[in-house]
Amino acid sequence: CLNVKHSLRDHDLKSEVLLIPSMGLSFEVERIKANFSCSFICIWGTNGVAVVTLPDSMPEEDRIHVPLRSFSERLYLGEQHECRQAKWYPGSPTDTHLVVLSSDECLRCYDVCNGEVVWKSLLSKRSVCPHPSMPSKISLGDTPVDFDFAPPIKDEDQDPQWAVLV
């Protein structure tokens, strides 16, 4: 369950709302991050990523059931790979794109509305290596563990481009 304080648009309400996801999580939650419009909440941990859809307006009830969608369950099943980072894509025209870095050295951008992969990028030729947790890779320091977005590059003829820094 998530206990979410009403947003600023509901500033005159002094209550809290308990969000009850439509299904249980199969991983331990380490981080929670809302998208820019506060319409979705990303919940992630080492062994999984999920997104809760928030209602358009908070009802009077103090407990509401909300839809939950898990992403790449098979990727994290059985501790085959780990989620290293998950962030909302600032260049998403619909504010529904979530970028996830996993231990297989791959960045995946998901559309949280339908669960589809919008794009993915392998970060090295070894990202398809059958043994992603080899100690030699980690000791060399070339295993990506985090990423961020650079300020947008603006071109008059195109939409802004957001570089990913790994």
N, C-alpha and C positions, 0 to 999 in steps of 0.2 A: 504494500500500500504506500502511496505517496501522500504526505500531508502538505498541501500547498496553500500558502497565504493568498488571499484575493489580490489581484493585480491593482495597480494604481487607478485603473478606470473604475474600480469598485471601492474607492477610498472611504466611502461613508459606511461601508460594512465592516464590522469589527470581528467577524468570525473567520474560521478556517474551514477548508473543505478537504475531506479525505478522498483521494482518488483511488479507486479499486480497479486495477488492470483486469482485462477480460480473460487473461490466462496468467499462470504463474511463470516466474523466471527460472531458468535452469542454470543460472550463474550468480555469483556474488557481485552485487552492485558496488562499484568503486567511485563512479562519477555520475553526476546528473547535470545536464546542460540544456536550457531552453533555446529554441531557435530565435531569430531576431524579432519575429512578430508574436512570439509566445503562443503559437498555435500547436507546437509539438515539443515534447521533452525527450531528449536522448538519454537513455540509461545504459551505461556500459561498464564492463569490467574485463578482466583479463580473458575470461572465457565466454564472452558474448556481448552482443549489441542489440538493443531493442528501442523502439520509439513508442511513446504514449501520445495519442491524439487528444488534445484538450478541447473542451466544448467552446462554441463561439461565445457563449455567455454563461456565467456561473449560476447554476440554479439555487433555489432557496435551501435545498437539502444540504446537510453537512457531509453526506457520503454519496458519491456518484460513481457509477461504473464507466470506465473509459476503454476504448479499443487499444490494444497493444500489438505491435508487429515486431517479430524478431528477424534479424538479418544474418545471413551466412551461418545458420545453425550447424550445418554439416562441416564447415571449415573449422569451427571451434570444438566440435564434438570429440570427446575422448582426448582432449588436450593436444590434438594434432598441431594446432597453431594457436597463437594468442593475439588478442586485440591489443595493440600498443597505444592507439590514440583514436579519438573520434571527434570531429568538429563539423559544425554547420558551414556550408560553402557560402561565402559572402556574395558571390556573383550569381547566385540562383535567382532567376527571374520570378520564381514562385515561392521562394523561401522554403523549399521542400527537399533540398539536396544535402545529404550527409556524406562526408568523406571519412573513410576509415582506413587506418594503417594497420596492417596485420604482420605477424612475424614471418610470413612467407615473402616479405619485402614487396608487397603490392599495395598500392593505393586504390581503393574502390570508391566510386561516388554512386550512392543510391538515391533513387527518388523514393522518399518515404511514403508517398501516397499509394504506389503500386508495388513497391519492393524490388523493382528492376534496377540493374546496374546501368547507370547512364554512361559511365566510362570507367576504365581501369588502366593503371599504369604500373608495369613491372619496373622496379627501381634498380635492378641489376640483372646481369645475365645469370647470376646464381640464384635468382629468386624462384627458379623452378627446381632447385636442388632438392633431392629426396630426403636429405637430412638437414633441415633448417636450423637445428639447434647444435650444430657442430661447434665444439669449444674453440677451434682455430678461427672461425669466422668472428666470434665474439671478441677473442683476444686481439684481433687486428683492428677492432674498433670500426668496422664498416657495416655494422648492422643498424639499420634505421630504427630509432626508438620514439621519434616525435616529428611533428611537422607543424608548419604554420603558413599563413597566406601573406604574401607581400602586398603592398599597396597596389591598387589596380593600375594597369597600363592603359591609358585612354587613347583611342584613335578616333578621329572624326567619322570614319567610314564604318567602324565596327563597334560592337559592344565592348565595354571594358574587359580586359583579360586579367585574371588573377593568377600570378605565379605561385607555385607551391614550393616552400623551402623545407627540405628534409634534412 
